[in-house]
Amino acid sequence: MSGSSVKDLPRPTSESVRPESLEPGRTTPSSGSTRGGGYDPFFFDRLAQVEDQHFWFRARNRLIFELTRRISSTLRPGYLVLEVGCGTGNVLRTLRKACPDGVVVGLDLWFDGLRHAQRRSAGFLVQGDVCNWPFAKPFDLIGLFDVIEHVQEERETLDSLWKSLAPGGRLLLTVPAHQFLWSYFDEAAHHCRRYSARDICQKLTEAGFQVEFLSQFMACIFPMVWIFRKMRGLRKQSDSDSTRSRASEEFRLVPIVNQVLTALLTLEARWVARGHHLPIGTSLVVVACRPA
């Protein structure tokens, strides 16, 4: 798709954020309600404080940047990029750096996250629901970064994403890996599931996508995550505040540990972005395409 443009998409204000189409004159109101597992807006403020420094987010952003840059280099100027579930805007900044010749739009259901995104990343922000699509034009690249595991209506969401991509357009996903890693953290995050490589590949294929690349990543922290979450899960605390508290502790920054893991995971991200596959990890990254 060439020469596409965005007109008059509003940025969020303290009063409201309205979803608007990429085509002038067409708007579709947001439902304003969560779908499936949903998301706990309690975490937005905490995430905005730590994402820039935390090893996990920095490594994931490096991988997203490298893969997005490779994809965008094949597109004609004016291409359209959408991040679904943009939250606090941390990844939006990465996408905009990787897509200098395109237009990058952030979509999120939660106004709480969009307020942070407005402060952190200049550009178009839309409040809306992926299953109540607020756009008229198709996108050349759509990214969902640890989002689809929150959605109970998984197939409906994948169908909507397929329809919203231009023919030949690509879908870039990251998701949590391995159901056996399920823990209090997934419950606090309102996850519906974790994925195996076979599972996510099958579901994308059934929705009409062609999977071009798939790998696990975050291999360096796999043993630590498994041991830490299983041991902490033995503590019988079922109320939501306790679960939130335990999940929030994983965002603590321990300077030396954070620096070492940032270096190791950044090397890992660059390796995966070159097309190599890792046999183990706590997350999966997938590049899929809508056939032309």
C-alpha positions as CSV (number, residue, x, y, z in Angstrom):
1,M,0.0,0.0,0.0
2,S,1.5,3.3,-1.0
3,G,0.9,6.9,-0.1
4,S,-1.4,6.2,2.8
5,S,-2.0,9.0,5.3
6,V,-3.7,9.6,8.6
7,K,-5.8,12.7,9.1
8,D,-7.0,14.3,12.3
9,L,-6.5,11.4,14.6
10,P,-6.8,12.9,18.1
11,R,-4.3,12.4,20.9
12,P,-5.8,11.6,24.3
13,T,-6.8,14.5,26.6
14,S,-7.7,14.4,30.3
15,E,-11.4,14.4,29.3
16,S,-11.7,11.8,26.6
17,V,-10.0,9.8,23.9
18,R,-12.2,9.1,20.8
19,P,-11.5,6.4,18.3
20,E,-11.3,7.7,14.8
21,S,-10.9,6.2,11.4
22,L,-7.8,6.5,9.2
23,E,-10.3,7.7,6.6
24,P,-11.8,11.1,7.3
25,G,-15.5,11.1,8.2
26,R,-15.8,7.6,9.6
27,T,-15.8,6.9,13.4
28,T,-16.8,3.9,15.5
29,P,-17.3,4.3,19.2
30,S,-15.3,2.1,21.6
31,S,-17.2,-0.4,23.6
32,G,-15.4,0.8,26.8
33,S,-15.5,-2.7,28.3
34,T,-12.9,-5.4,28.7
35,R,-13.0,-8.6,26.7
36,G,-12.1,-12.0,28.0
37,G,-9.3,-12.0,30.6
38,G,-8.9,-8.2,30.3
39,Y,-6.2,-6.2,32.0
40,D,-5.7,-4.8,35.5
41,P,-5.1,-1.0,35.0
42,F,-3.4,-1.0,38.5
43,F,-0.2,-2.0,36.7
44,F,0.0,0.9,34.2
45,D,1.7,3.4,36.7
46,R,4.2,0.8,37.9
47,L,5.1,-0.3,34.3
48,A,5.6,3.3,33.2
49,Q,8.1,3.7,36.0
50,V,10.3,0.7,35.2
51,E,9.9,-0.2,31.5
52,D,12.8,2.0,30.4
53,Q,15.3,0.3,32.7
54,H,14.0,-3.2,33.3
55,F,16.0,-5.9,31.5
56,W,12.8,-7.8,30.3
57,F,11.3,-4.8,28.5
58,R,14.6,-3.6,27.1
59,A,15.4,-7.0,25.6
60,R,11.9,-7.4,24.2
61,N,12.1,-3.9,22.7
62,R,15.4,-4.7,21.1
63,L,13.9,-7.8,19.4
64,I,10.8,-5.9,18.3
65,F,13.0,-3.1,16.9
66,E,15.2,-5.5,14.9
67,L,12.3,-7.5,13.4
68,T,10.2,-4.4,12.7
69,R,13.1,-2.7,11.0
70,R,13.6,-5.7,8.7
71,I,9.9,-5.7,7.8
72,S,9.6,-2.0,7.3
73,S,12.6,-1.9,5.0
74,T,10.6,-3.9,2.4
75,L,7.6,-1.5,2.5
76,R,6.9,1.6,0.4
77,P,7.0,5.0,2.2
78,G,3.7,5.9,3.7
79,Y,3.0,2.4,5.1
80,L,0.7,2.1,8.1
81,V,1.7,0.4,11.3
82,L,-0.6,-0.4,14.3
83,E,0.2,-1.5,17.8
84,V,-2.8,-3.2,19.4
85,G,-2.7,-2.9,23.2
86,C,-0.1,-0.1,23.2
87,G,-0.6,0.5,26.9
88,T,1.9,3.0,28.3
89,G,3.5,3.7,24.9
90,N,6.8,2.0,25.7
91,V,6.9,-0.1,22.5
92,L,5.3,2.6,20.4
93,R,8.6,4.6,20.6
94,T,10.5,1.6,19.4
95,L,8.1,1.1,16.5
96,R,8.4,4.7,15.4
97,K,12.2,4.5,15.5
98,A,12.0,1.3,13.4
99,C,9.5,2.8,10.9
100,P,10.8,6.2,9.9
101,D,9.0,6.2,6.6
102,G,5.7,5.0,7.9
103,V,2.8,6.2,10.1
104,V,2.5,4.4,13.5
105,V,-0.7,4.3,15.4
106,G,-1.3,3.1,19.0
107,L,-4.6,1.4,20.0
108,D,-5.7,0.6,23.5
109,L,-8.9,-0.1,25.3
110,W,-7.7,1.6,28.5
111,F,-7.5,5.4,28.8
112,D,-5.3,4.9,31.9
113,G,-2.5,3.5,29.6
114,L,-3.1,6.1,26.8
115,R,-2.4,8.9,29.2
116,H,1.1,7.5,29.8
117,A,1.5,6.9,26.0
118,Q,0.7,10.5,25.2
119,R,3.5,11.7,27.5
120,R,6.0,9.2,26.3
121,S,5.5,9.0,22.5
122,A,4.4,11.7,20.1
123,G,1.9,10.4,17.5
124,F,-1.6,9.1,16.9
125,L,-3.4,7.3,19.8
126,V,-6.8,5.7,19.6
127,Q,-9.0,4.3,22.3
128,G,-10.9,1.3,21.0
129,D,-11.4,-2.5,20.8
130,V,-9.8,-4.8,18.3
131,C,-13.1,-6.7,17.9
132,N,-14.9,-3.4,17.3
133,W,-12.5,-2.2,14.7
134,P,-12.3,1.7,14.6
135,F,-10.3,2.0,11.3
136,A,-11.3,2.1,7.7
137,K,-8.0,1.5,6.0
138,P,-5.9,-1.7,6.3
139,F,-2.5,-1.8,7.9
140,D,0.8,-3.1,6.5
141,L,2.1,-4.2,9.9
142,I,0.2,-4.9,13.1
143,G,1.9,-5.7,16.3
144,L,0.5,-7.3,19.5
145,F,3.1,-7.6,22.2
146,D,2.0,-9.8,25.1
147,V,-1.6,-8.9,24.4
148,I,-3.6,-11.7,22.9
149,E,-3.2,-14.0,25.9
150,H,-5.4,-11.5,27.7
151,V,-8.3,-12.1,25.3
152,Q,-10.8,-14.9,25.7
153,E,-12.2,-14.4,22.2
154,E,-9.0,-15.5,20.6
155,R,-10.3,-16.7,17.3
156,E,-12.5,-13.6,16.9
157,T,-9.5,-11.4,17.5
158,L,-7.3,-13.2,15.0
159,D,-10.1,-13.0,12.4
160,S,-10.4,-9.3,13.0
161,L,-6.6,-8.8,12.7
162,W,-6.5,-10.8,9.4
163,K,-9.2,-8.6,7.9
164,S,-7.4,-5.5,9.1
165,L,-4.1,-6.3,7.4
166,A,-3.5,-5.4,3.8
167,P,-2.8,-8.4,1.5
168,G,0.8,-9.3,2.1
169,G,0.7,-7.4,5.4
170,R,2.4,-8.9,8.4
171,L,1.5,-9.6,12.0
172,L,4.2,-9.5,14.7
173,L,3.4,-11.1,18.0
174,T,5.0,-11.8,21.3
175,V,3.2,-14.1,23.8
176,P,4.1,-15.9,27.0
177,A,5.4,-19.5,26.5
178,H,4.6,-22.8,28.1
179,Q,1.4,-23.5,30.1
180,F,3.6,-25.3,32.7
181,L,5.0,-21.9,33.6
182,W,1.5,-20.7,34.7
183,S,1.7,-19.0,38.0
184,Y,0.4,-16.3,40.3
185,F,1.9,-13.8,37.8
186,D,-0.4,-14.9,35.0
187,E,-3.4,-14.7,37.4
188,A,-2.4,-11.1,38.4
189,A,-1.9,-10.2,34.8
190,H,-5.4,-11.6,33.8
191,H,-3.9,-14.0,31.3
192,C,-6.3,-16.5,29.7
193,R,-3.5,-18.8,28.6
194,R,0.2,-19.4,27.8
195,Y,1.3,-20.8,24.4
196,S,3.4,-23.6,23.0
197,A,5.0,-23.0,19.6
198,R,2.8,-25.6,18.0
199,D,-0.4,-24.1,19.6
200,I,0.2,-20.5,18.4
201,C,1.3,-21.7,14.9
202,Q,-1.9,-23.8,14.6
203,K,-4.2,-21.0,15.7
204,L,-2.6,-18.5,13.3
205,T,-2.8,-21.0,10.4
206,E,-6.5,-21.7,11.1
207,A,-7.2,-18.0,11.0
208,G,-5.7,-17.7,7.5
209,F,-2.1,-16.5,8.3
210,Q,1.1,-18.0,7.0
211,V,3.7,-18.2,9.8
212,E,7.0,-17.0,8.4
213,F,9.1,-17.1,11.6
214,L,8.7,-18.4,15.1
215,S,11.1,-18.7,18.0
216,Q,11.3,-18.9,21.7
217,F,13.2,-16.1,23.5
218,M,14.1,-15.0,27.0
219,A,16.1,-18.3,27.3
220,C,18.6,-16.9,29.7
221,I,16.0,-16.3,32.4
222,F,14.0,-19.6,31.9
223,P,15.4,-21.5,34.9
224,M,15.1,-18.5,37.2
225,V,11.5,-17.8,36.2
226,W,10.5,-21.5,36.6
227,I,12.1,-21.8,40.1
228,F,11.1,-18.4,41.4
229,R,7.5,-18.6,40.4
230,K,7.0,-22.1,41.5
231,M,8.5,-21.5,44.9
232,R,6.5,-18.3,45.4
233,G,3.4,-20.0,44.2
234,L,3.6,-22.4,47.2
235,R,2.6,-19.5,49.4
236,K,-1.1,-19.7,49.8
237,Q,-2.3,-16.2,49.2
238,S,-5.4,-16.1,47.1
239,D,-6.7,-12.6,47.5
240,S,-6.2,-10.2,44.6
241,D,-4.1,-7.7,46.6
242,S,-1.6,-10.3,47.6
243,T,-1.4,-11.6,44.0
244,R,-0.9,-8.1,42.7
245,S,1.8,-7.5,45.3
246,R,3.8,-10.6,44.4
247,A,3.5,-9.8,40.7
248,S,4.6,-6.2,41.3
249,E,7.8,-7.4,43.0
250,E,9.0,-8.9,39.7
251,F,9.3,-5.4,38.4
252,R,11.9,-4.5,41.1
253,L,15.2,-3.2,39.7
254,V,18.3,-4.8,41.2
255,P,21.1,-2.8,39.6
256,I,23.8,-5.4,39.0
257,V,21.4,-8.2,38.2
258,N,19.5,-5.9,35.9
259,Q,22.6,-4.9,34.0
260,V,23.9,-8.4,33.5
261,L,20.5,-9.7,32.3
262,T,20.0,-6.7,30.0
263,A,23.4,-7.5,28.3
264,L,22.7,-11.2,28.0
265,L,19.1,-10.9,26.7
266,T,20.1,-8.1,24.3
267,L,22.6,-10.5,22.7
268,E,19.9,-13.1,22.6
269,A,17.4,-10.7,21.0
270,R,19.9,-9.8,18.2
271,W,20.6,-13.5,17.6
272,V,16.9,-14.3,17.2
273,A,16.3,-11.2,15.1
274,R,18.8,-12.6,12.6
275,G,16.5,-15.5,12.0
276,H,18.0,-18.0,14.4
277,H,15.7,-20.2,16.6
278,L,16.1,-20.8,20.4
279,P,14.9,-24.2,21.7
280,I,13.7,-22.8,25.0
281,G,12.4,-19.5,26.6
282,T,9.7,-17.9,28.6
283,S,8.2,-16.1,25.6
284,L,7.5,-16.7,21.9
285,V,7.9,-14.3,19.0
286,V,6.0,-14.9,15.7
287,V,6.0,-13.2,12.4
288,A,3.0,-14.1,10.3
289,C,1.6,-12.8,7.0
290,R,-1.8,-12.4,5.3
291,P,-1.2,-14.0,1.9
292,A,-1.3,-11.5,-1.0
